[in-house]
């Protein structure tokens, strides 16, 4: 769902991806400093949004170039001997989880826009999103065959989510954009509250429980009231405004890939 308002759910989706402990440790301990959100938040936004835009709408040549760039970055993301959590960014099981979170987040937004969705449309949306997996290191045959199989995979995956002190601290900082707001002093408080509200609000309860940030019935009512209005209002804007900043980062990513420039 590439409308600007979908970015409200972006941090929540990252939390979901990193709630699988090896994925979380792989990102929290990543030695690819140029791609770290806590060190380069704007660049991380560019690469993440650019990846999504090309993975969803890119040509075959662009998908191949994007996959090469992702692979190049992931070569350095692996645990070392003696590390408490083993991980490797080339593990297709881990990448399948990441792609599944991306699909789940997109479907949640689709359902906000279409409260009574056509099952056939949901099927088309699901099968199209295999691109999110194959652009990583996931073979086609690993993507669950249909939405029913995906739901079974998802339920089992949620049972396996786990955060340790390292990943929980990293994800709490991400949810509250602490790596930005700590530089702003008191001026960062509204940004922190805004980010935390939408990040926790978009999370399913199991992920909220692991993350450990406060939530309440009052906040849930506010979220359920505000969020559909923002998403639907965004969907009615003229196309350039509705798709911003995805259209900007799609153009930038295509330019980088076509010119042979580094993406990450």
C-alpha positions in Angstrom: 0.0 0.0 0.0 2.2 2.8 -1.3 0.4 5.9 0.0 2.3 8.4 2.2 0.2 7.6 5.3 1.5 4.0 5.2 4.7 5.3 6.7 2.8 5.7 9.9 3.1 1.9 10.2 6.7 1.6 9.0 8.3 1.5 12.5 5.8 -1.1 13.7 6.6 -3.3 10.7 10.3 -3.1 11.5 9.5 -4.1 15.1 7.6 -7.1 13.8 10.5 -8.2 11.5 13.1 -7.8 14.3 10.9 -9.6 16.9 12.3 -12.8 15.5 15.5 -12.9 17.7 18.1 -13.8 15.0 16.7 -11.0 12.7 16.7 -8.5 15.6 20.3 -9.3 16.6 21.4 -9.2 13.0 20.2 -5.7 12.7 21.0 -4.4 16.2 24.6 -5.7 15.9 25.0 -5.0 12.2 28.5 -4.1 11.1 27.1 -2.3 8.0 27.1 1.1 9.7 26.0 2.9 6.6 22.7 1.1 6.7 21.9 1.5 10.5 18.8 3.4 11.3 20.2 4.5 14.7 23.2 6.1 13.0 21.8 7.2 9.6 18.0 7.5 10.0 17.4 9.4 6.8 19.5 7.1 4.7 17.8 4.1 6.2 14.4 5.6 5.3 15.6 6.1 1.8 16.9 2.5 1.4 13.8 0.9 3.0 11.3 2.9 1.0 13.3 2.6 -2.2 13.5 -1.2 -1.7 9.7 -1.5 -1.2 8.9 0.7 -4.2 11.2 -1.2 -6.6 10.3 -4.6 -5.1 6.7 -3.9 -5.8 6.8 -2.0 -9.1 10.3 -2.5 -10.6 11.1 -4.2 -13.9 12.8 -7.5 -14.0 16.2 -5.8 -14.6 15.6 -3.5 -11.6 14.6 -6.4 -9.4 17.8 -8.2 -10.3 19.9 -5.1 -9.7 18.1 -4.5 -6.4 18.7 -8.1 -5.3 22.4 -7.8 -6.0 22.6 -4.6 -3.9 20.7 -6.3 -1.0 23.0 -9.3 -1.2 26.1 -7.1 -1.2 25.0 -5.4 2.0 23.9 -8.7 3.6 27.3 -10.3 3.1 28.6 -8.6 6.2 25.5 -9.4 8.4 26.3 -12.6 10.3 27.1 -13.7 13.8 30.6 -14.5 14.9 31.9 -17.5 16.8 30.9 -17.2 20.4 28.0 -14.8 19.8 25.0 -15.6 22.0 22.6 -15.6 19.1 23.4 -17.2 15.7 22.2 -15.3 12.6 23.0 -14.9 9.0 21.3 -12.5 6.6 21.4 -15.0 3.8 19.2 -17.5 5.8 16.1 -17.8 3.7 14.0 -18.7 6.7 14.8 -15.4 8.3 14.2 -13.5 5.1 10.9 -15.2 4.6 9.8 -13.9 8.0 10.9 -10.3 7.0 8.9 -10.6 3.7 5.9 -12.1 5.6 5.9 -9.1 7.9 6.0 -6.7 5.0 3.0 -8.5 3.4 1.1 -8.5 6.7 1.6 -4.8 7.2 0.5 -4.1 3.6 -2.6 -6.2 4.1 -3.5 -4.5 7.3 -3.4 -1.1 5.6 -5.4 -2.5 2.7 -8.1 -3.6 5.1 -8.2 -0.1 6.6 -8.9 1.3 3.1 -11.3 -1.5 2.3 -13.1 -2.6 5.5 -15.0 -5.4 3.6 -12.4 -6.5 1.0 -13.1 -8.8 -1.9 -11.4 -12.2 -1.1 -10.3 -12.4 -4.7 -8.6 -9.0 -4.4 -6.8 -10.2 -1.3 -5.7 -13.3 -3.1 -4.2 -11.2 -6.0 -2.6 -8.9 -3.5 -1.0 -11.9 -1.7 0.3 -13.6 -4.8 1.7 -10.3 -6.1 3.6 -9.8 -2.9 5.8 -12.8 -3.5 8.1 -10.2 -5.1 8.9 -9.0 -1.6 10.3 -12.4 -0.8 12.1 -13.3 -4.0 13.9 -9.9 -4.1 15.6 -11.1 -0.9 17.0 -14.6 -0.7 13.7 -16.5 -0.6 13.1 -19.2 -3.3 9.6 -19.1 -4.9 8.6 -22.4 -3.4 9.1 -21.2 0.2 6.4 -18.6 -0.1 3.2 -20.1 1.3 1.0 -21.4 -1.5 -2.1 -19.3 -0.6 -3.5 -17.0 2.1 -4.7 -19.9 4.2 -1.2 -21.4 4.2 0.2 -18.0 5.0 -2.0 -17.6 8.0 -0.8 -21.0 9.3 2.8 -19.8 8.8 2.1 -16.5 10.5 0.5 -18.1 13.5 3.5 -20.3 14.0 5.9 -17.4 13.5 4.2 -15.3 16.1 4.7 -18.1 18.6 8.5 -17.9 18.0 8.9 -14.1 18.4 11.3 -13.2 21.2 13.3 -10.1 22.2 16.3 -10.1 24.5 17.7 -7.0 26.3 19.7 -6.0 23.2 16.9 -6.2 20.7 14.2 -4.8 23.0 16.3 -1.7 23.8 17.1 -1.2 20.1 13.4 -1.5 19.2 12.2 0.7 21.9 14.6 3.4 20.7 13.3 2.8 17.2 9.7 3.1 18.3 10.3 6.3 20.1 12.9 7.6 17.5 15.2 8.1 20.5 18.2 8.3 18.1 16.7 11.5 16.8 14.8 13.0 19.7 17.7 12.8 22.1 19.4 15.5 20.0 16.3 17.8 20.2 15.8 18.0 23.9 12.3 19.1 24.9 11.5 19.8 21.3 11.7 16.1 20.6 8.9 15.1 23.0 6.0 15.6 20.5 7.9 13.6 17.9 8.6 10.8 20.4 5.0 10.7 21.5 3.8 10.7 17.8 6.1 7.9 16.8 5.4 5.7 19.9 1.6 6.1 19.5 1.5 4.9 15.9 4.3 2.3 16.3 2.6 0.6 19.2 -0.8 1.1 17.8 -0.1 -0.8 14.6 1.5 -3.8 16.5 -0.5 -6.9 17.1 -0.8 -7.6 20.8 1.9 -10.3 21.0 4.5 -7.9 19.6 3.3 -5.2 22.0 3.9 -7.6 24.9 7.4 -8.3 23.8 8.3 -4.6 23.2 7.1 -3.5 26.6 6.0 0.0 25.8 2.8 1.3 27.5 -0.6 1.0 25.8 -4.1 1.4 27.1 -7.8 1.0 26.1 -7.9 4.8 25.8 -5.0 4.9 23.4 -6.5 2.0 21.4 -9.8 4.0 21.0 -7.9 7.0 19.9 -5.8 4.9 17.4 -9.0 3.3 16.0 -10.5 6.7 15.5 -7.6 8.6 14.1 -5.8 6.1 11.9 -8.5 5.1 9.4 -9.3 8.8 8.8 -5.6 9.6 8.1 -5.2 6.7 5.8 -8.4 7.3 3.9 -7.7 11.0 3.6 -4.2 10.3 2.3 -5.7 7.9 -0.3 -7.9 10.7 -1.8 -5.0 13.1 -2.4 -3.8 13.8 -6.0 -1.5 11.0 -7.1 1.9 12.8 -6.6 0.9 13.8 -3.1 -0.8 10.5 -2.3 2.4 8.5 -3.2 4.9 10.9 -1.6 7.6 10.1 -0.6 7.5 6.6 -2.3 7.5 8.3 -5.7 10.6 10.3 -4.8 12.5 7.4 -3.4 11.4 5.2 -6.3 12.9 7.7 -8.7 16.1 8.0 -6.6 16.5 4.2 -6.4 16.0 3.7 -10.1 18.6 6.4 -10.8 21.1 4.8 -8.5 20.5 1.3 -9.9 20.7 2.5 -13.5 23.9 4.5 -12.9 25.6 1.6 -11.0 25.7 3.6 -7.8 25.6 1.9 -4.4 22.1 1.6 -3.0 23.0 1.0 0.7 
